[in-house]
Amino acid sequence: MPDNLTPEPKEPSLTGRPRTPADEPGWERAALERIALAAITEQRAARRWKIFFRFVFLIVLLVAIWGAVDFSGDKVAATGRHTAMVSLDGEISADTNANAEDIDAALQSAFEDSGTAGVILRCNSPGGSPVQAGIIYNEIRRLRAKYPSIPLYVVVGDMCASGGYYAAAAADKIYVDKASIVGSIGVLMDSFGFTGLMDKLGIQRRLHTSGENKGFFDPFSPETPKMDEHAQEMLDEIHAQFTDAVRQGRGKRLHETPDMFSGLFWTGQKSVELGLADGLGDADYVARDLFKAPDIVDYTVKESITDRVARKFGAAVGNGAVHAMALGGKMTLR
């Protein structure tokens, strides 16, 4: 038998040339099937890569959310001797982070911790609701009486004005930066009046009430002397409450001047001279040199992820604008 076998020649076609795949019966169908199979294989590969990249994107997104959100909750892990800190940051209002419920809850947790050597209320606020500020003020005084061995000092950042100072006045001591803004002990009520514009546009206000004074402070109705007088009486009453709270909190340290309760504000350095503050210093100074507990533990109630998303997309701003338009006037300490 020979070592090399030569292939048998293909059966010639009817035309006399060698037979090719095109001469096989059903070759068109086979070619189409191969093309379709290749397309399907390519689509499957593309789909796998698409799923893979979506999965990678999802992982990156989850990692970013995990890093941006504190999932530890409101509880603070047990620790040794430390300085407890609570932040009062921004406008004081029931629908902001600086609301009395959260601030008071954080202060209570700080005082109840057996390792707390002292509490710092870090304040950076232009003011806000007199009700919310008054609630915080009263809670500070209650906690100071309940835990007399634990001091509470306020440390001011950029600003501690109006309602912010209302709450801060309850502290044992107040420390500021020399350039901080402090004071603004006064009350205001602001709104808008559209009556002139409505007259020009030919718009009528149709307001029906069941009480003579029920339409007070409606921004679409003209002011009256009776309305102004009533509003001023309320402002003066709340201002007196604010003034009394400052005097009780600061006591003999306060060096009163004719302008002290006029709504003016001063630098941190001047506020020390006036007795509105006790000295210059930041949170580290208070914790390290005054409380002798340099380790600082933050007890501030954290913002939830839903609140953070709503704030990012401006929902809170939009709701606040609608609410202000509906109420007409809102009384604030600023």
Stockholm file with secondary structure:
# STOCKHOLM 1.0

chainA/1-334         MPDNLTPEPKEPSLTGRPRTPADEPGWERAALERIALAAITEQRAARRWKIFFRFVFLIVLLVAIWGAVDFSGDKVAATGRHTAMVSLDGEISADTNANAEDIDAALQSAFEDSGTAGVILRCNSPGGSPVQAGIIYNEIRRLRAKYPSIPLYVVVGDMCASGGYYAAAAADKIYVDKASIVGSIGVLMDSFGFTGLMDKLGIQRRLHTSGENKGFFDPFSPETPKMDEHAQEMLDEIHAQFTDAVRQGRGKRLHETPDMFSGLFWTGQKSVELGLADGLGDADYVARDLFKAPDIVDYTVKESITDRVARKFGAAVGNGAVHAMALGGKMTLR
#=GR chainA/1-334 SS CCSSCCCCCCCBCTTSSBCCGGGSTTHHHHHHHHHHHHHHHHHHHHHHHHHHHHHHHHHHHHHHHHHHSCTTCSCCCCCSSEEEEEEEESCBCTTSSBCHHHHHHHHHHHHHCTTEEEEEEEEEECCBCHHHHHHHHHHHHHHHHHCTTSCEEEEEEEEEETHHHHHHTTSSEEEECTTCEEECCCCEEECCCCHHHHHHHTCCCCCCCSSTTTTTTCTTSCCCHHHHHHHHHHHHHHHHHHHHHHHHHHGGGCCCCTTTTTTCEEEHHHHHHHTSSCEECCHHHIIIIISSCCCEEECCCCCCHHHHHHHHTTHHHHHHHHHHHHHCCEEEBC
#=GC SS_cons         CCSSCCCCCCCBCTTSSBCCGGGSTTHHHHHHHHHHHHHHHHHHHHHHHHHHHHHHHHHHHHHHHHHHSCTTCSCCCCCSSEEEEEEEESCBCTTSSBCHHHHHHHHHHHHHCTTEEEEEEEEEECCBCHHHHHHHHHHHHHHHHHCTTSCEEEEEEEEEETHHHHHHTTSSEEEECTTCEEECCCCEEECCCCHHHHHHHTCCCCCCCSSTTTTTTCTTSCCCHHHHHHHHHHHHHHHHHHHHHHHHHHGGGCCCCTTTTTTCEEEHHHHHHHTSSCEECCHHHIIIIISSCCCEEECCCCCCHHHHHHHHTTHHHHHHHHHHHHHCCEEEBC
//
